[in-house]
Structures are given as C-alpha cells and as structure tokens.
C-alpha cells in the first residue's frame, strides 16, 4: 500500500432521465468530502466538480425538495480505482466562482430506500433474531445485503413487523445496523468483514502519530481509498508504539482535491475501535 503517486478518480452519475449515465474523470478537477461510519445514520458525500459543460450541468441539477432516486458513485485511487462512495443525490446545483463554474453535489448513502421502504409482515415463532434481520434487509428495492453477524436469540412467539423497514432494523439490532456503499451491514463491535489486513505505517502513508479521541484511535494518512469500514487494519507507529496492533475501522473521512491543474492535499482519516481486539470474521453475502 505504498504506491502513492498519480491520484485519479471516476464519478458515475445516473440522472434517471432516459439518457446514458454521466462519466466524469480526469482532467476535470474535483474536490470532495466523504464521511462513512458504522453508525445507523446515513453516510454522506459533498462533491465539487469544476467546469462541466452546460448540458451535463442541466442533467445533474437536483432540487433537494424533490425526491428522486438519482444515483452517484465515486471511485478513486492511484492507477487502479477503489469504491469510495455509492449513494443517492439529494441536491445538485451549479454556480460561478471567478473563472470557474462549480457543480456541487450532496449525496447520501441509501437515503431513498431507507426513508421510503416499509414492511408489514408477521414472522412465525421459532425464528432467530438473525432470521428476522435477514428478512428485513431483503425488503429494500435497491439496497443489497452486505453482512449480518451472529444474532442467535430465538423468538418463541410470532414477530409482528409494521413500519419503516430501516427503523425496524435499528430497533431489532440495537442500532448496530448501517448502510455502506448501498449495502446493509449488521455487525457487533467485535465482528468484522472477512478479508486482507492492510498495514498502516510510515511506508504506507501514515502522516501523524495516533490520537485517542472519544473512545476511538484516530489516525491520518495519505489518501487511501482501498481501506473500508468494518475491516481490520494493522497499525504500526514508531512514535506511539503503545497503540500498535490490529483494530476495526469504525469510521473514515476522505477529503481533498484531485486535479491535473491544481496542487492540493488529499487525506484519509480513520477512526479505529479500541475495544476487544479478538475479532470474529463475517463473510459478506454474495449477491
């Protein structure tokens, strides 16, 4: 993870207007702020695209008070690209700033399904809590099932499900549900998605010494979109070796600018869970 040259990106927007998806990439300049975490609130992206043509700006325009299911995906990296954000546009408009026309897009992850999907169903007795959550997570029109941890409690009586589906998931999971890149994840603090364990150290782009903040270990690196939430990372700090070890990524923030014309910083910040380091790996559902 130490090849940190030649930042690049690709943005894919489907305006749902009957036309082809819009692809935005270099050499256009983009500035972005992407926040993702394992909280039950929705992940968020703010994105500025510089100097799109007028026809594309018109297709992208979105009034925040008009509900639409227009999708946006952003990928980034160094050569090969990794998924950074996938969600629904809830506001997009353009304005002039000096010689530039900037198109600002605000997006949330899974907002349309989370706010509109409702469930009215009774589950027979004898089913486990995981069975109930698997049923609920399969009710969304576009959201996919990511991973569901071990919830073995068995309901002896029938379970009546009435109301907003995402609210029901929050209720039955004790707020341990979250949406990430259009997938539903329901994991306990000690449960992680199965996969590789990347090292975070000075060679891979660690910029500052780790900091304890509100029960998390906070680290900042050079732009690193290959790391995702719910996975394990292996922290190796020479300045603060007391914190070295494996941690679950509970939150991340990607922010910066990618441009051929303008120099600008591009950073990733990760919130690492500092609790029990004995993790149980959970496979992501294959769909």
C-alpha positions as CSV (number, residue, x, y, z in Angstrom):
1,X,0.0,0.0,0.0
2,X,3.0,2.3,-0.6
3,X,2.5,3.4,-4.2
4,X,1.0,6.9,-3.6
5,X,1.6,8.6,-7.0
6,X,-0.8,9.7,-9.7
7,X,-4.1,10.2,-8.0
8,X,-7.1,9.6,-10.2
9,X,-10.9,9.2,-9.9
10,X,-14.1,8.3,-11.8
11,X,-17.6,9.6,-11.0
12,X,-20.6,7.9,-12.4
13,X,-24.0,9.6,-12.3
14,X,-27.3,8.2,-13.5
15,X,-29.8,11.1,-13.7
16,X,-32.6,8.7,-14.5
17,X,-33.7,10.9,-17.4
18,X,-33.6,8.2,-20.1
19,X,-30.1,9.1,-21.2
20,X,-26.8,7.4,-20.7
21,X,-25.0,7.6,-17.4
22,X,-22.7,10.6,-17.0
23,X,-19.0,9.7,-16.5
24,X,-16.7,12.3,-15.1
25,X,-12.9,11.8,-14.8
26,X,-9.6,13.5,-15.3
27,X,-8.6,16.1,-16.4
28,X,-11.6,17.8,-14.7
29,X,-10.8,18.9,-11.2
30,X,-12.9,17.6,-8.3
31,X,-12.9,18.4,-4.6
32,X,-14.6,16.0,-2.2
33,X,-15.6,15.3,1.4
34,X,-16.8,11.8,2.1
35,X,-17.8,10.6,5.6
36,X,-18.6,7.0,6.2
37,X,-19.1,5.2,9.6
38,X,-20.8,2.3,11.3
39,X,-23.4,4.5,13.0
40,X,-27.0,4.0,12.0
41,X,-27.2,7.5,10.5
42,X,-26.6,7.6,6.7
43,X,-23.2,8.2,5.2
44,X,-22.6,11.4,3.3
45,X,-20.6,12.9,0.4
46,X,-20.1,16.6,-0.7
47,X,-18.6,16.9,-4.1
48,X,-17.5,19.8,-6.3
49,X,-16.9,19.3,-10.0
50,X,-15.2,22.1,-11.8
51,X,-16.2,23.3,-15.3
52,X,-18.7,20.7,-16.5
53,X,-20.4,21.5,-19.8
54,X,-23.8,23.2,-19.6
55,X,-25.7,20.2,-20.9
56,X,-24.3,17.9,-18.2
57,X,-24.9,20.5,-15.5
58,X,-28.6,20.7,-16.6
59,X,-28.9,16.9,-16.4
60,X,-27.3,16.7,-12.9
61,X,-29.4,19.5,-11.4
62,X,-31.4,18.3,-8.4
63,X,-33.8,20.2,-6.1
64,X,-33.4,18.9,-2.6
65,X,-37.1,19.1,-2.0
66,X,-38.0,16.8,-4.9
67,X,-37.5,13.1,-4.1
68,X,-35.7,11.2,-6.9
69,X,-33.6,8.1,-7.0
70,X,-30.7,9.5,-9.0
71,X,-27.5,7.5,-8.2
72,X,-23.9,8.6,-7.9
73,X,-20.7,6.5,-7.5
74,X,-17.2,7.8,-6.8
75,X,-14.1,5.8,-7.2
76,X,-10.5,6.9,-6.5
77,X,-7.0,5.7,-6.2
78,X,-3.6,5.5,-7.8
79,X,-4.0,3.8,-11.1
80,X,-6.5,1.1,-10.1
81,X,-9.6,2.6,-8.5
82,X,-11.5,1.7,-5.4
83,X,-15.1,2.4,-4.5
84,X,-15.2,5.4,-2.2
85,X,-19.0,6.2,-2.2
86,X,-22.2,4.9,-3.7
87,X,-25.5,6.6,-2.9
88,X,-28.4,8.9,-3.9
89,X,-28.2,12.5,-4.9
90,X,-30.4,14.7,-2.8
91,X,-29.2,18.1,-4.0
92,X,-27.1,19.3,-7.0
93,X,-26.6,22.8,-8.5
94,X,-24.0,24.9,-10.2
95,X,-22.7,28.4,-9.7
96,X,-19.8,30.6,-11.0
97,X,-16.8,31.3,-8.8
98,X,-14.4,33.6,-10.7
99,X,-13.5,31.9,-14.0
100,X,-14.8,28.5,-12.8
101,X,-18.3,27.0,-12.9
102,X,-18.6,24.6,-9.9
103,X,-21.2,21.9,-9.7
104,X,-21.8,20.9,-6.1
105,X,-23.4,17.6,-5.4
106,X,-24.7,16.5,-2.0
107,X,-25.4,12.8,-1.6
108,X,-26.4,10.2,1.0
109,X,-25.9,6.5,1.0
110,X,-29.1,4.6,0.6
111,X,-31.3,7.5,1.6
112,X,-34.2,6.8,-0.8
113,X,-34.7,3.2,0.3
114,X,-34.1,3.9,3.9
115,X,-36.7,6.6,4.0
116,X,-39.4,5.1,1.8
117,X,-39.4,1.3,2.3
118,X,-42.0,-0.1,4.7
119,X,-42.7,-3.6,6.0
120,X,-46.0,-5.1,7.2
121,X,-45.4,-8.8,7.9
122,X,-45.6,-11.3,10.7
123,X,-42.8,-13.8,11.2
124,X,-43.7,-17.1,12.7
125,X,-42.4,-18.1,16.1
126,X,-39.2,-20.2,16.4
127,X,-37.2,-17.9,14.1
128,X,-33.9,-16.3,15.3
129,X,-33.1,-12.7,15.5
130,X,-30.8,-13.1,12.6
131,X,-33.6,-14.6,10.6
132,X,-35.7,-11.5,11.2
133,X,-32.9,-9.2,10.2
134,X,-32.2,-11.2,7.1
135,X,-35.9,-10.9,6.1
136,X,-35.9,-7.1,6.8
137,X,-32.7,-6.5,4.9
138,X,-34.1,-8.2,1.9
139,X,-37.1,-5.9,1.6
140,X,-35.3,-2.9,0.1
141,X,-35.7,-2.2,-3.7
142,X,-32.1,-1.4,-4.4
143,X,-30.1,-1.9,-1.2
144,X,-28.2,-5.2,-1.1
145,X,-27.3,-7.3,1.9
146,X,-23.7,-6.9,2.9
147,X,-23.0,-8.9,6.1
148,X,-25.0,-9.9,9.1
149,X,-23.3,-11.1,12.3
150,X,-24.3,-13.7,14.8
151,X,-27.6,-12.9,16.4
152,X,-28.8,-16.2,17.8
153,X,-31.7,-15.2,20.1
154,X,-34.8,-17.2,19.2
155,X,-38.3,-15.7,19.3
156,X,-40.7,-18.2,20.8
157,X,-43.7,-16.2,19.6
158,X,-44.5,-14.6,16.2
159,X,-42.9,-11.3,15.5
160,X,-45.1,-8.6,14.0
161,X,-43.2,-6.1,11.8
162,X,-45.0,-2.9,11.0
163,X,-43.4,0.4,9.9
164,X,-40.4,1.8,8.2
165,X,-38.0,-1.1,7.4
166,X,-34.8,0.7,8.3
167,X,-36.2,1.8,11.6
168,X,-37.2,-1.8,12.3
169,X,-33.7,-2.9,11.6
170,X,-32.4,-0.3,14.0
171,X,-34.8,-1.5,16.7
172,X,-34.0,-5.2,16.4
173,X,-30.3,-4.7,16.0
174,X,-30.0,-2.2,18.9
175,X,-28.7,0.4,16.4
176,X,-26.0,-2.0,15.1
177,X,-27.1,-1.6,11.5
178,X,-25.6,0.7,8.9
179,X,-25.6,1.3,5.2
180,X,-22.3,1.4,3.4
181,X,-22.0,1.8,-0.4
182,X,-25.6,0.7,-0.9
183,X,-25.2,-2.4,1.2
184,X,-26.8,-3.3,4.6
185,X,-24.4,-4.3,7.4
186,X,-25.5,-5.5,10.8
187,X,-22.4,-6.2,12.9
188,X,-21.4,-6.1,16.6
189,X,-18.3,-4.2,17.6
190,X,-16.1,-7.3,17.7
191,X,-17.4,-8.5,14.2
192,X,-15.5,-7.6,11.1
193,X,-15.9,-8.4,7.4
194,X,-13.5,-11.1,6.2
195,X,-10.6,-10.0,4.0
196,X,-7.0,-8.9,3.9
197,X,-5.5,-6.9,6.8
198,X,-3.5,-3.9,5.4
199,X,-0.6,-2.4,7.4
200,X,-0.8,1.3,8.2
201,X,2.7,2.7,8.9
202,X,5.0,5.4,7.7
203,X,5.8,3.5,4.5
204,X,2.1,3.2,3.6
205,X,1.4,6.9,4.2
206,X,0.8,7.4,8.0
207,X,1.2,11.1,8.5
208,X,0.7,11.8,12.2
209,X,1.0,9.9,15.5
210,X,-2.2,8.1,16.5
211,X,-4.6,10.1,18.8
212,X,-7.2,8.9,21.3
213,X,-10.4,10.7,20.8
214,X,-13.9,9.9,22.3
215,X,-13.1,6.2,22.8
216,X,-11.5,5.8,19.3
217,X,-8.0,5.8,18.0
218,X,-7.8,8.4,15.3
219,X,-5.1,8.2,12.5
220,X,-4.5,10.3,9.4
221,X,-2.8,9.0,6.2
222,X,-2.2,10.0,2.7
223,X,-5.3,9.4,0.5
224,X,-6.1,5.7,0.9
225,X,-9.5,4.7,-0.6
226,X,-8.6,1.0,-0.5
227,X,-9.4,0.8,3.2
228,X,-13.1,0.4,4.1
229,X,-15.1,0.4,7.3
230,X,-15.8,-2.8,9.1
231,X,-12.4,-4.3,8.1
232,X,-9.3,-4.9,10.3
233,X,-6.1,-2.8,9.8
234,X,-2.7,-3.4,11.4
235,X,-1.3,-0.2,12.9
236,X,2.4,0.2,13.1
237,X,3.5,3.6,14.7
238,X,7.2,4.2,15.5
239,X,6.3,7.4,17.5
240,X,3.5,5.8,19.6
241,X,4.2,2.0,19.6
242,X,1.9,1.6,22.6
243,X,-1.0,1.8,20.1
244,X,0.4,-0.8,17.7
245,X,-1.9,-3.7,16.9
246,X,-5.0,-4.7,14.9
247,X,-8.1,-2.6,15.0
248,X,-11.6,-2.5,13.4
249,X,-12.2,0.6,11.2
250,X,-15.4,2.2,12.6
251,X,-15.3,5.4,10.5
252,X,-13.4,7.1,7.8
253,X,-13.2,10.5,6.2
254,X,-11.7,11.1,2.7
255,X,-11.2,14.7,1.8
256,X,-9.1,16.7,-0.7
257,X,-8.7,17.6,-4.3
258,X,-7.8,15.6,-7.4
259,X,-6.6,17.7,-10.3
260,X,-4.1,17.9,-13.1
261,X,-4.2,21.7,-12.9
262,X,-4.2,22.5,-9.2
263,X,-2.0,21.2,-6.4
264,X,-3.9,20.2,-3.3
265,X,-3.7,18.0,-0.3
266,X,-5.7,14.7,-0.2
267,X,-6.0,12.9,3.1
268,X,-7.8,10.0,4.7
269,X,-8.7,9.8,8.4
270,X,-9.7,6.6,10.1
271,X,-11.5,6.0,13.4
272,X,-10.4,2.7,15.0
273,X,-12.3,0.9,17.6
274,X,-10.2,0.5,20.8
275,X,-12.2,-2.3,22.5
276,X,-11.8,-6.1,22.4
277,X,-9.2,-7.0,19.8
278,X,-10.4,-10.6,19.4
279,X,-12.4,-10.3,16.2
280,X,-14.9,-12.6,14.6
281,X,-14.8,-12.5,10.8
282,X,-18.1,-12.4,9.0
283,X,-18.4,-13.2,5.3
284,X,-20.1,-10.6,3.0
285,X,-23.2,-12.0,1.4
286,X,-22.7,-13.0,-2.2
287,X,-25.3,-11.5,-4.5
